Amino acid sequence: MSENKKAEKIVAIKGMNDILPADAHLWELFENTAQSIMQSYGFQQIRTPIVEETRLFARAIGAVTDIVEKEMYSFTDSMNGDQLTLRPENTAGVVRAVLEHNLVYEGPKRLWYKGQMFRHEKPQRGRYRQFHQFGAEAVGFTGPDIDAELIMLCRRLWDDLGLQNIRLELNSIGDAEERARHRVDLIAYLEQHEDILDAEAKRRLHSNPLRILDTKNPAMQDMVNQAPKLLDYLGAESLAHFEGVQKILKANNIPFVINTRLVRGIDYYNRTVFEWVTDELGAQGTVCAGGRYDPLIEMFGGKPTPAVGFAMGIERLIELMKAAGDIAEPSQCDVYMVHQGEEAQMQSFVLAERLRDAGLDVVLHCAAATGPGSFKSQMKKADASGAAFAVIMGEDEVANKTASVKALRGEEGEQQQATVPFDGVVDHIVDQIAGCGDDCDHDHDHVHHHRFH
C-alpha cells in the first residue's frame, strides 16, 4: 500500500450493532434481573448453537412463513455441503436439544435462554438483523397453570426493571381441528372481500390466512374486525384451558385484554397465545410474545409432549429502560490507583492485587500515548472513574512505606485524605466501606465487596 493511500474504513454490517460500554450496564442489569427471576421460578439455563441445520427451522417455523421465505440467513457449508442457517429464533433449537438429549425422560423441564438471533429484514427502531432475545420454554407441562406462570414471571420482570405501560394481550388459537374449521370459513369470508385485500394479504390468503388477521393496514381494519373469530370455534377442552389461564391471572391481579386478532405466524402454536405490548416504541410495540406449542415435539419425531414458552427482544426492553430513566451508571471501580515514579508503580501493582484479593474492584492508572500523566491529571481520571477512593503512591510514600488514601465521594470538605501504613491500606479501605471507620475489628479475611449494578 502506498504511503499516501488511506486504508478503507470498515464499519459494522447494516442492522448488526455494537453494544458500547455506555450501554453495557443496562444490558447487565437486564440480564442479571431476568436470570434472578428465572431462578426464583425454578428455571434452568440452556445454551444452544447459533448455527443449526436449515431444515430444523423450515420444519418448525413452517415453509410458507415470512421468516423461512424471506428472512433467514442460510448458507451452504463450503467444507461439506451442509445446508445451515443462523438461528432466527430459539424455540426450535431448544426443542431439538430437549429431544436429542432426552431431557424430559425424568420429568418436565423449565428452561431459559438468552442470545443472538438473525433475520434479514429492513432494520428499524427496535428491529435489527442481529438482535438478542431472552426466552423461556416449559416442556412437559399440560395445564393452564404453567401458561399463567410464564405470564406472571414476565410481569415480575417488568416490575423489577421499573417498566410501566406494558400491557398484556391474550387469546387462544385452539387446536389444529378447530383452526381447520375456522380456516375454511375465514378464507371464504376473505374471498368475499378480496377487493380490500392488499398484496401481502392476497399472497397469504391460502397459505397462511390467520396472519391476515394481525395486519396493520388501516384500509383493512374494519373488514378484519368483522372476520370470523377463532374463539367462536373452540371446543370444550380448549375453552376450559383458556378460562383456566384467565382465572389464575385474575386471582393474581394481572390485568389483560382478550385480543381475538392475536395469532401466531409460526405453525407450531396452539391454544394460549399472548403478547406484552407498549405504545412507547412506535410501530415495534411488542416486547414479548409467547404461547403454547404442544405439536412441535411430535413434529420433530418425539413422543407427544406439551410445551409453552415466550421470547422477548432485549433491544426493545433496553430502549424502555432508557426511557424510564433513574438507572444510575455504575462506577468503574471502588479504588483508583494513582502513582508517580517507577518504584511507586511497582508498589501500586502489589497493593492493587491485595485490594482485589479483598473483593474490591481496582483500576490502576496506566500510561497513555501522551505519557504517564501528572498527579493532577491522574486524580481527574480517578474522580471520573466513579471510584470511592483514590490510593496515591509517590516517592514520599515509597520511602515511608505508606500510601495516601483519599475519599472521593463526599462533599468537598468531607473528602478526607489519610496517610496509612502500606500493610494497613486494605483494612483501612474495607473498614471505610463497611462504615465503621478505623474502629473495626481487623479479623476479616478477604471481605468481599460488590458494587451495586
PAROMI-480317 format. One record per residue (C-alpha): chain; z, x, y; residue number from 1; residue in three letters. Coordinates in steps of 0.1 Angstrom, whole numbers, m for minus. Example, Ala and Ser with C-alpha at 12.3 -4.5 7.8 and 13.67 -1.06 7.14 Angstrom:
// PAROMI-480317
R | A | 78 | 123 | m45 | 1 | ala
R | A | 71 | 137 | m11 | 2 | ser
***
This chain:
// PAROMI-480317
R | A | 0 | 0 | 0 | 1 | met
R | A | m9 | 14 | 34 | 2 | ser
R | A | 19 | 21 | 58 | 3 | glu
R | A | 6 | m5 | 83 | 4 | asn
R | A | 3 | m34 | 58 | 5 | lys
R | A | 33 | m55 | 58 | 6 | lys
R | A | 45 | m68 | 24 | 7 | ala
R | A | 38 | m105 | 20 | 8 | glu
R | A | 69 | m126 | 22 | 9 | lys
R | A | 78 | m146 | m10 | 10 | ile
R | A | 96 | m179 | m5 | 11 | val
R | A | 111 | m204 | m29 | 12 | ala
R | A | 88 | m229 | m47 | 13 | ile
R | A | 85 | m262 | m29 | 14 | lys
R | A | 112 | m286 | m39 | 15 | gly
R | A | 133 | m259 | m55 | 16 | met
R | A | 161 | m250 | m32 | 17 | asn
R | A | 186 | m222 | m28 | 18 | asp
R | A | 223 | m231 | m27 | 19 | ile
R | A | 237 | m208 | 0 | 20 | leu
R | A | 273 | m196 | 4 | 21 | pro
R | A | 279 | m220 | 33 | 22 | ala
R | A | 275 | m249 | 9 | 23 | asp
R | A | 289 | m233 | m22 | 24 | ala
R | A | 324 | m246 | m16 | 25 | his
R | A | 312 | m282 | m16 | 26 | leu
R | A | 295 | m277 | m50 | 27 | trp
R | A | 326 | m260 | m63 | 28 | glu
R | A | 348 | m289 | m50 | 29 | leu
R | A | 325 | m315 | m66 | 30 | phe
R | A | 322 | m297 | m99 | 31 | glu
R | A | 360 | m289 | m102 | 32 | asn
R | A | 369 | m325 | m93 | 33 | thr
R | A | 343 | m340 | m117 | 34 | ala
R | A | 354 | m317 | m145 | 35 | gln
R | A | 391 | m325 | m140 | 36 | ser
R | A | 383 | m363 | m141 | 37 | ile
R | A | 363 | m359 | m173 | 38 | met
R | A | 392 | m340 | m189 | 39 | gln
R | A | 416 | m368 | m179 | 40 | ser
R | A | 395 | m393 | m198 | 41 | tyr
R | A | 392 | m372 | m229 | 42 | gly
R | A | 356 | m360 | m224 | 43 | phe
R | A | 344 | m326 | m237 | 44 | gln
R | A | 317 | m304 | m222 | 45 | gln
R | A | 283 | m299 | m239 | 46 | ile
R | A | 257 | m274 | m227 | 47 | arg
R | A | 221 | m278 | m239 | 48 | thr
R | A | 190 | m256 | m233 | 49 | pro
R | A | 169 | m262 | m201 | 50 | ile
R | A | 137 | m260 | m223 | 51 | val
R | A | 131 | m284 | m252 | 52 | glu
R | A | 101 | m294 | m272 | 53 | glu
R | A | 78 | m317 | m252 | 54 | thr
R | A | 78 | m344 | m280 | 55 | arg
R | A | 116 | m348 | m275 | 56 | leu
R | A | 111 | m363 | m241 | 57 | phe
R | A | 78 | m382 | m250 | 58 | ala
R | A | 96 | m399 | m278 | 59 | arg
R | A | 129 | m406 | m260 | 60 | ala
R | A | 117 | m415 | m225 | 61 | ile
R | A | 85 | m433 | m235 | 62 | gly
R | A | 49 | m421 | m232 | 63 | ala
R | A | 40 | m447 | m206 | 64 | val
R | A | 68 | m439 | m181 | 65 | thr
R | A | 62 | m421 | m148 | 66 | asp
R | A | 83 | m392 | m160 | 67 | ile
R | A | 62 | m384 | m190 | 68 | val
R | A | 29 | m393 | m175 | 69 | glu
R | A | 32 | m375 | m141 | 70 | lys
R | A | 64 | m356 | m135 | 71 | glu
R | A | 72 | m333 | m164 | 72 | met
R | A | 69 | m295 | m162 | 73 | tyr
R | A | 52 | m290 | m196 | 74 | ser
R | A | 35 | m258 | m208 | 75 | phe
R | A | 23 | m241 | m239 | 76 | thr
R | A | 43 | m211 | m250 | 77 | asp
R | A | 18 | m182 | m250 | 78 | ser
R | A | 37 | m164 | m277 | 79 | met
R | A | 34 | m191 | m304 | 80 | asn
R | A | 16 | m221 | m290 | 81 | gly
R | A | 47 | m244 | m290 | 82 | asp
R | A | 45 | m273 | m265 | 83 | gln
R | A | 76 | m270 | m243 | 84 | leu
R | A | 90 | m289 | m213 | 85 | thr
R | A | 116 | m281 | m187 | 86 | leu
R | A | 141 | m309 | m191 | 87 | arg
R | A | 135 | m339 | m167 | 88 | pro
R | A | 168 | m355 | m178 | 89 | glu
R | A | 196 | m345 | m203 | 90 | asn
R | A | 204 | m376 | m224 | 91 | thr
R | A | 176 | m367 | m249 | 92 | ala
R | A | 188 | m331 | m252 | 93 | gly
R | A | 224 | m342 | m258 | 94 | val
R | A | 214 | m367 | m284 | 95 | val
R | A | 192 | m341 | m301 | 96 | arg
R | A | 223 | m318 | m302 | 97 | ala
R | A | 245 | m346 | m315 | 98 | val
R | A | 221 | m352 | m344 | 99 | leu
R | A | 213 | m315 | m351 | 100 | glu
R | A | 250 | m305 | m353 | 101 | his
R | A | 262 | m338 | m368 | 102 | asn
R | A | 288 | m342 | m340 | 103 | leu
R | A | 298 | m378 | m348 | 104 | val
R | A | 305 | m371 | m385 | 105 | tyr
R | A | 342 | m371 | m378 | 106 | glu
R | A | 341 | m400 | m353 | 107 | gly
R | A | 328 | m410 | m319 | 108 | pro
R | A | 324 | m383 | m292 | 109 | lys
R | A | 329 | m384 | m254 | 110 | arg
R | A | 307 | m357 | m239 | 111 | leu
R | A | 299 | m345 | m204 | 112 | trp
R | A | 273 | m320 | m190 | 113 | tyr
R | A | 260 | m305 | m157 | 114 | lys
R | A | 229 | m286 | m149 | 115 | gly
R | A | 194 | m283 | m136 | 116 | gln
R | A | 167 | m308 | m143 | 117 | met
R | A | 130 | m306 | m133 | 118 | phe
R | A | 105 | m332 | m122 | 119 | arg
R | A | 72 | m326 | m104 | 120 | his
R | A | 73 | m352 | m77 | 121 | glu
R | A | 70 | m353 | m39 | 122 | lys
R | A | 100 | m336 | m25 | 123 | pro
R | A | 120 | m356 | 0 | 124 | gln
R | A | 156 | m360 | 11 | 125 | arg
R | A | 178 | m363 | m20 | 126 | gly
R | A | 149 | m359 | m44 | 127 | arg
R | A | 138 | m324 | m54 | 128 | tyr
R | A | 117 | m308 | m81 | 129 | arg
R | A | 146 | m288 | m93 | 130 | gln
R | A | 177 | m309 | m90 | 131 | phe
R | A | 212 | m309 | m105 | 132 | his
R | A | 228 | m337 | m125 | 133 | gln
R | A | 263 | m343 | m137 | 134 | phe
R | A | 265 | m368 | m166 | 135 | gly
R | A | 284 | m382 | m195 | 136 | ala
R | A | 274 | m396 | m229 | 137 | glu
R | A | 298 | m415 | m251 | 138 | ala
R | A | 284 | m416 | m286 | 139 | val
R | A | 296 | m438 | m314 | 140 | gly
R | A | 314 | m465 | m294 | 141 | phe
R | A | 302 | m501 | m298 | 142 | thr
R | A | 322 | m523 | m274 | 143 | gly
R | A | 321 | m532 | m237 | 144 | pro
R | A | 353 | m512 | m232 | 145 | asp
R | A | 335 | m478 | m231 | 146 | ile
R | A | 309 | m491 | m207 | 147 | asp
R | A | 336 | m502 | m184 | 148 | ala
R | A | 355 | m469 | m188 | 149 | glu
R | A | 324 | m449 | m177 | 150 | leu
R | A | 321 | m471 | m146 | 151 | ile
R | A | 358 | m467 | m138 | 152 | met
R | A | 355 | m430 | m142 | 153 | leu
R | A | 328 | m429 | m115 | 154 | cys
R | A | 350 | m450 | m92 | 155 | arg
R | A | 378 | m424 | m96 | 156 | arg
R | A | 354 | m396 | m88 | 157 | leu
R | A | 343 | m413 | m55 | 158 | trp
R | A | 379 | m419 | m46 | 159 | asp
R | A | 389 | m383 | m53 | 160 | asp
R | A | 360 | m369 | m33 | 161 | leu
R | A | 368 | m392 | m4 | 162 | gly
R | A | 334 | m410 | m6 | 163 | leu
R | A | 332 | m446 | 7 | 164 | gln
R | A | 304 | m472 | 9 | 165 | asn
R | A | 292 | m466 | m26 | 166 | ile
R | A | 288 | m500 | m43 | 167 | arg
R | A | 283 | m510 | m79 | 168 | leu
R | A | 254 | m530 | m92 | 169 | glu
R | A | 254 | m543 | m127 | 170 | leu
R | A | 230 | m560 | m151 | 171 | asn
R | A | 223 | m565 | m188 | 172 | ser
R | A | 188 | m560 | m202 | 173 | ile
R | A | 198 | m573 | m236 | 174 | gly
R | A | 185 | m562 | m269 | 175 | asp
R | A | 149 | m555 | m280 | 176 | ala
R | A | 141 | m590 | m293 | 177 | glu
R | A | 155 | m606 | m261 | 178 | glu
R | A | 134 | m583 | m240 | 179 | arg
R | A | 103 | m590 | m261 | 180 | ala
R | A | 107 | m628 | m254 | 181 | arg
R | A | 113 | m621 | m217 | 182 | his
R | A | 83 | m597 | m216 | 183 | arg
R | A | 59 | m624 | m227 | 184 | val
R | A | 70 | m648 | m200 | 185 | asp
R | A | 72 | m621 | m174 | 186 | leu
R | A | 36 | m609 | m180 | 187 | ile
R | A | 24 | m645 | m179 | 188 | ala
R | A | 42 | m650 | m146 | 189 | tyr
R | A | 29 | m617 | m130 | 190 | leu
R | A | m6 | m625 | m141 | 191 | glu
R | A | m4 | m658 | m122 | 192 | gln
R | A | 4 | m637 | m91 | 193 | his
R | A | m20 | m608 | m97 | 194 | glu
R | A | m34 | m611 | m62 | 195 | asp
R | A | 0 | m600 | m48 | 196 | ile
R | A | 5 | m570 | m72 | 197 | leu
R | A | m1 | m536 | m57 | 198 | asp
R | A | m20 | m509 | m77 | 199 | ala
R | A | 12 | m495 | m92 | 200 | glu
R | A | 23 | m529 | m105 | 201 | ala
R | A | m12 | m536 | m119 | 202 | lys
R | A | m10 | m503 | m138 | 203 | arg
R | A | 24 | m512 | m152 | 204 | arg
R | A | 16 | m549 | m160 | 205 | leu
R | A | 10 | m545 | m197 | 206 | his
R | A | 26 | m511 | m203 | 207 | ser
R | A | 60 | m514 | m186 | 208 | asn
R | A | 62 | m547 | m168 | 209 | pro
R | A | 100 | m546 | m165 | 210 | leu
R | A | 97 | m517 | m140 | 211 | arg
R | A | 77 | m540 | m116 | 212 | ile
R | A | 110 | m559 | m110 | 213 | leu
R | A | 125 | m529 | m91 | 214 | asp
R | A | 95 | m525 | m68 | 215 | thr
R | A | 103 | m515 | m32 | 216 | lys
R | A | 70 | m530 | m19 | 217 | asn
R | A | 80 | m556 | 8 | 218 | pro
R | A | 50 | m577 | 1 | 219 | ala
R | A | 61 | m583 | m35 | 220 | met
R | A | 98 | m591 | m29 | 221 | gln
R | A | 96 | m629 | m28 | 222 | asp
R | A | 73 | m631 | m58 | 223 | met
R | A | 95 | m607 | m78 | 224 | val
R | A | 127 | m626 | m69 | 225 | asn
R | A | 112 | m657 | m84 | 226 | gln
R | A | 102 | m639 | m117 | 227 | ala
R | A | 119 | m649 | m150 | 228 | pro
R | A | 153 | m633 | m152 | 229 | lys
R | A | 162 | m613 | m183 | 230 | leu
R | A | 198 | m626 | m181 | 231 | leu
R | A | 185 | m660 | m190 | 232 | asp
R | A | 171 | m647 | m223 | 233 | tyr
R | A | 203 | m631 | m236 | 234 | leu
R | A | 217 | m643 | m269 | 235 | gly
R | A | 254 | m649 | m276 | 236 | ala
R | A | 262 | m613 | m286 | 237 | glu
R | A | 246 | m597 | m256 | 238 | ser
R | A | 262 | m622 | m232 | 239 | leu
R | A | 296 | m616 | m248 | 240 | ala
R | A | 292 | m578 | m244 | 241 | his
R | A | 282 | m582 | m207 | 242 | phe
R | A | 311 | m606 | m200 | 243 | glu
R | A | 335 | m581 | m217 | 244 | gly
R | A | 324 | m554 | m193 | 245 | val
R | A | 329 | m576 | m163 | 246 | gln
R | A | 363 | m588 | m174 | 247 | lys
R | A | 376 | m552 | m176 | 248 | ile
R | A | 362 | m543 | m142 | 249 | leu
R | A | 377 | m574 | m126 | 250 | lys
R | A | 411 | m566 | m142 | 251 | ala
R | A | 410 | m532 | m126 | 252 | asn
R | A | 399 | m545 | m92 | 253 | asn
R | A | 365 | m528 | m92 | 254 | ile
R | A | 341 | m549 | m72 | 255 | pro
R | A | 305 | m552 | m83 | 256 | phe
R | A | 274 | m574 | m78 | 257 | val
R | A | 251 | m586 | m106 | 258 | ile
R | A | 216 | m575 | m97 | 259 | asn
R | A | 192 | m593 | m121 | 260 | thr
R | A | 164 | m570 | m110 | 261 | arg
R | A | 182 | m538 | m121 | 262 | leu
R | A | 163 | m524 | m150 | 263 | val
R | A | 156 | m491 | m166 | 264 | arg
R | A | 123 | m472 | m167 | 265 | gly
R | A | 131 | m454 | m199 | 266 | ile
R | A | 125 | m472 | m232 | 267 | asp
R | A | 158 | m464 | m249 | 268 | tyr
R | A | 182 | m485 | m228 | 269 | tyr
R | A | 197 | m518 | m239 | 270 | asn
R | A | 224 | m542 | m228 | 271 | arg
R | A | 246 | m528 | m200 | 272 | thr
R | A | 228 | m510 | m171 | 273 | val
R | A | 245 | m501 | m138 | 274 | phe
R | A | 239 | m481 | m106 | 275 | glu
R | A | 261 | m468 | m79 | 276 | trp
R | A | 242 | m471 | m46 | 277 | val
R | A | 246 | m463 | m10 | 278 | thr
R | A | 228 | m471 | 23 | 279 | asp
R | A | 236 | m437 | 38 | 280 | glu
R | A | 208 | m416 | 22 | 281 | leu
R | A | 177 | m436 | 33 | 282 | gly
R | A | 153 | m445 | 5 | 283 | ala
R | A | 170 | m424 | m22 | 284 | gln
R | A | 201 | m447 | m23 | 285 | gly
R | A | 210 | m444 | m60 | 286 | thr
R | A | 237 | m417 | m65 | 287 | val
R | A | 245 | m426 | m101 | 288 | cys
R | A | 227 | m446 | m128 | 289 | ala
R | A | 237 | m454 | m163 | 290 | gly
R | A | 236 | m477 | m192 | 291 | gly
R | A | 238 | m483 | m229 | 292 | arg
R | A | 211 | m468 | m252 | 293 | tyr
R | A | 220 | m479 | m288 | 294 | asp
R | A | 184 | m475 | m302 | 295 | pro
R | A | 179 | m439 | m292 | 296 | leu
R | A | 197 | m420 | m320 | 297 | ile
R | A | 179 | m441 | m347 | 298 | glu
R | A | 146 | m434 | m328 | 299 | met
R | A | 154 | m397 | m334 | 300 | phe
R | A | 158 | m402 | m371 | 301 | gly
R | A | 196 | m406 | m372 | 302 | gly
R | A | 217 | m434 | m385 | 303 | lys
R | A | 221 | m464 | m361 | 304 | pro
R | A | 247 | m451 | m337 | 305 | thr
R | A | 257 | m469 | m304 | 306 | pro
R | A | 258 | m448 | m272 | 307 | ala
R | A | 263 | m452 | m235 | 308 | val
R | A | 261 | m428 | m206 | 309 | gly
R | A | 253 | m421 | m169 | 310 | phe
R | A | 238 | m393 | m148 | 311 | ala
R | A | 245 | m386 | m111 | 312 | met
R | A | 225 | m365 | m87 | 313 | gly
R | A | 247 | m337 | m74 | 314 | ile
R | A | 225 | m330 | m43 | 315 | glu
R | A | 228 | m366 | m31 | 316 | arg
R | A | 266 | m366 | m36 | 317 | leu
R | A | 269 | m333 | m17 | 318 | ile
R | A | 250 | m350 | 12 | 319 | glu
R | A | 276 | m378 | 11 | 320 | leu
R | A | 304 | m353 | 11 | 321 | met
R | A | 290 | m336 | 42 | 322 | lys
R | A | 286 | m369 | 59 | 323 | ala
R | A | 322 | m378 | 51 | 324 | ala
R | A | 334 | m346 | 67 | 325 | gly
R | A | 370 | m334 | 67 | 326 | asp
R | A | 363 | m308 | 39 | 327 | ile
R | A | 376 | m275 | 52 | 328 | ala
R | A | 356 | m244 | 42 | 329 | glu
R | A | 380 | m223 | 22 | 330 | pro
R | A | 388 | m188 | 33 | 331 | ser
R | A | 370 | m159 | 16 | 332 | gln
R | A | 403 | m143 | 6 | 333 | cys
R | A | 441 | m141 | 10 | 334 | asp
R | A | 441 | m104 | 22 | 335 | val
R | A | 416 | m83 | 41 | 336 | tyr
R | A | 420 | m45 | 37 | 337 | met
R | A | 413 | m26 | 69 | 338 | val
R | A | 412 | 12 | 67 | 339 | his
R | A | 401 | 43 | 86 | 340 | gln
R | A | 395 | 77 | 71 | 341 | gly
R | A | 388 | 89 | 35 | 342 | glu
R | A | 424 | 91 | 23 | 343 | glu
R | A | 432 | 57 | 37 | 344 | ala
R | A | 402 | 42 | 20 | 345 | gln
R | A | 414 | 57 | m14 | 346 | met
R | A | 449 | 42 | m9 | 347 | gln
R | A | 433 | 9 | 2 | 348 | ser
R | A | 414 | 7 | m32 | 349 | phe
R | A | 447 | 13 | m51 | 350 | val
R | A | 466 | m13 | m31 | 351 | leu
R | A | 438 | m39 | m33 | 352 | ala
R | A | 439 | m37 | m71 | 353 | glu
R | A | 477 | m41 | m71 | 354 | arg
R | A | 473 | m72 | m49 | 355 | leu
R | A | 446 | m86 | m73 | 356 | arg
R | A | 469 | m80 | m102 | 357 | asp
R | A | 494 | m103 | m85 | 358 | ala
R | A | 468 | m131 | m84 | 359 | gly
R | A | 457 | m126 | m48 | 360 | leu
R | A | 421 | m127 | m36 | 361 | asp
R | A | 413 | m95 | m16 | 362 | val
R | A | 383 | m83 | 4 | 363 | val
R | A | 382 | m46 | 10 | 364 | leu
R | A | 362 | m35 | 40 | 365 | his
R | A | 331 | m16 | 30 | 366 | cys
R | A | 308 | 4 | 53 | 367 | ala
R | A | 276 | m14 | 66 | 368 | ala
R | A | 244 | 3 | 76 | 369 | ala
R | A | 259 | 9 | 111 | 370 | thr
R | A | 288 | 28 | 96 | 371 | gly
R | A | 324 | 21 | 85 | 372 | pro
R | A | 333 | 3 | 117 | 373 | gly
R | A | 363 | 8 | 141 | 374 | ser
R | A | 397 | m7 | 136 | 375 | phe
R | A | 388 | m33 | 162 | 376 | lys
R | A | 356 | m44 | 145 | 377 | ser
R | A | 372 | m44 | 111 | 378 | gln
R | A | 400 | m67 | 125 | 379 | met
R | A | 374 | m91 | 138 | 380 | lys
R | A | 359 | m93 | 103 | 381 | lys
R | A | 394 | m98 | 88 | 382 | ala
R | A | 400 | m127 | 112 | 383 | asp
R | A | 366 | m142 | 104 | 384 | ala
R | A | 372 | m140 | 66 | 385 | ser
R | A | 399 | m166 | 69 | 386 | gly
R | A | 425 | m143 | 53 | 387 | ala
R | A | 462 | m150 | 58 | 388 | ala
R | A | 470 | m113 | 61 | 389 | phe
R | A | 453 | m80 | 71 | 390 | ala
R | A | 466 | m49 | 55 | 391 | val
R | A | 459 | m18 | 77 | 392 | ile
R | A | 458 | 17 | 64 | 393 | met
R | A | 452 | 47 | 88 | 394 | gly
R | A | 463 | 83 | 90 | 395 | glu
R | A | 498 | 75 | 100 | 396 | asp
R | A | 503 | 50 | 72 | 397 | glu
R | A | 490 | 75 | 46 | 398 | val
R | A | 513 | 102 | 60 | 399 | ala
R | A | 543 | 79 | 59 | 400 | asn
R | A | 534 | 62 | 26 | 401 | lys
R | A | 534 | 28 | 43 | 402 | thr
R | A | 510 | 1 | 52 | 403 | ala
R | A | 508 | m22 | 82 | 404 | ser
R | A | 508 | m59 | 72 | 405 | val
R | A | 496 | m84 | 99 | 406 | lys
R | A | 498 | m122 | 96 | 407 | ala
R | A | 465 | m136 | 109 | 408 | leu
R | A | 470 | m173 | 108 | 409 | arg
R | A | 500 | m182 | 130 | 410 | gly
R | A | 500 | m188 | 168 | 411 | glu
R | A | 492 | m157 | 189 | 412 | glu
R | A | 529 | m150 | 194 | 413 | gly
R | A | 537 | m155 | 157 | 414 | glu
R | A | 511 | m131 | 144 | 415 | gln
R | A | 537 | m105 | 134 | 416 | gln
R | A | 529 | m71 | 122 | 417 | gln
R | A | 553 | m53 | 98 | 418 | ala
R | A | 554 | m17 | 86 | 419 | thr
R | A | 560 | m19 | 48 | 420 | val
R | A | 566 | 9 | 23 | 421 | pro
R | A | 534 | 13 | 3 | 422 | phe
R | A | 550 | 3 | m30 | 423 | asp
R | A | 566 | m28 | m14 | 424 | gly
R | A | 534 | m44 | 1 | 425 | val
R | A | 527 | m67 | m29 | 426 | val
R | A | 562 | m81 | m29 | 427 | asp
R | A | 561 | m85 | 9 | 428 | his
R | A | 529 | m105 | 9 | 429 | ile
R | A | 537 | m126 | m21 | 430 | val
R | A | 571 | m134 | m5 | 431 | asp
R | A | 555 | m144 | 28 | 432 | gln
R | A | 531 | m167 | 9 | 433 | ile
R | A | 560 | m182 | m11 | 434 | ala
R | A | 576 | m190 | 22 | 435 | gly
R | A | 609 | m171 | 17 | 436 | cys
R | A | 602 | m140 | 39 | 437 | gly
R | A | 618 | m108 | 26 | 438 | asp
R | A | 648 | m127 | 11 | 439 | asp
R | A | 631 | m135 | m22 | 440 | cys
R | A | 643 | m121 | m55 | 441 | asp
R | A | 618 | m95 | m63 | 442 | his
R | A | 617 | m102 | m100 | 443 | asp
R | A | 583 | m118 | m100 | 444 | his
R | A | 558 | m102 | m123 | 445 | asp
R | A | 522 | m109 | m113 | 446 | his
R | A | 528 | m140 | m92 | 447 | val
R | A | 495 | m159 | m94 | 448 | his
R | A | 485 | m175 | m61 | 449 | his
R | A | 453 | m195 | m59 | 450 | his
R | A | 438 | m205 | m26 | 451 | arg
R | A | 431 | m242 | m21 | 452 | phe
R | A | 394 | m251 | m26 | 453 | his
***
